[in-house]
Amino acid sequence: MPHDQPVVEVEATDGHRFELIHVRADRPRQAWLFFPGMGMTARQYIDFARVLADEESEVFIHEWRGLGSSSLRAGRDCDWGYRELLEHDLLAVLDQVLETSNASTLYLAGHSLGSQFACMLTGLRPDPISGLVLIAGGAPRWQSFPSLKGLPLYLGFWAMPAIARVVGHYPGRQLGFAGREARRVMADWSRSGRTGRYAFPDVDHDLEAAMAELDVPVLGLRMEADWFVPEASLDWLMGKLGDGRKTTEIVTSSAMGIEADHYSWMKSPDVTVDAIRRWRDSCSKE
């Protein structure tokens, strides 16, 4: 589906090409780099970005490899994992945003899986980043879920990579979870869910140690009716993030006017954006 927003073209170090959607501001003092959830395209977050953007805040929305404007599609002959997403795509995106934006302050934000990558990227490149916002995000560690959900999830962490190996990619649209995902992405995601750690065979960096050394403010926004991310899941992820100031807030269904679940905040983003702006303003006063 087309959109009417300007874009910023990016080419990763391995030749992968894609576009950032850029929601501009007249006189940006802050820039936001936003990472979608698994299987979600950049254009699905335009409404949220428009609310977040104002005369002093511009937003860049990332596009995951294999989706939307990406030049690649997952298949038996086209595979990638967290290494490519993090070390090729996201490092290139961060450099491009720093080059494109004139804002003096950069925040990273993400939804669901995107919040996890925001944490990992900040661990690798903390210097230009002034804060992190995790929206309906947490670690997929199976022990963080109630047993009636955690045990099936643990089995799924073995089954989903196996399905992806047989098919050649993970057919998320057909199975009702995520999108068309690469085999190694599902293997890496499932590994983090089984172990509770961000440690992957082909990623050279010690991501756990890097995140533990962070000293940036973090806002964790949990949706009241979000069974995808229980409180313990968010706590586990935020607990990895060093000694910076950590703030958690629950976005309630009564405040939103609709059930505050894993995705509905995207349709009614005002309450979420209000919480982000309050946190941002409190950070700027410190």
Secondary structure, 3 states (H helix, E strand, C coil): CCCCCCEEEEECCCCCEEEEEEECCCCCCEEEEEECCCCCCHHHHHHHHHHHCECCEEEEECCCCCCCCCCCCCECCECCCHHHHHHHHHHHHHHHHHHHCCCCEEEEEEECHHHHHHHHHHHHCCCCCCEEEEECCCCCCHHHCCHHHHHHHHHHHHHHHHHHHHHCCEEHHHHCCCCEECHHHHHHHHHHHHHCCCCCCCCCCCHHHHHHCCCCCEEEEEECCCCCCCHHHHHHHHCCCCCCCEEEEEECHHHHCCCCCCCHHHCCCHHHHHHHHHHHHHHHCC
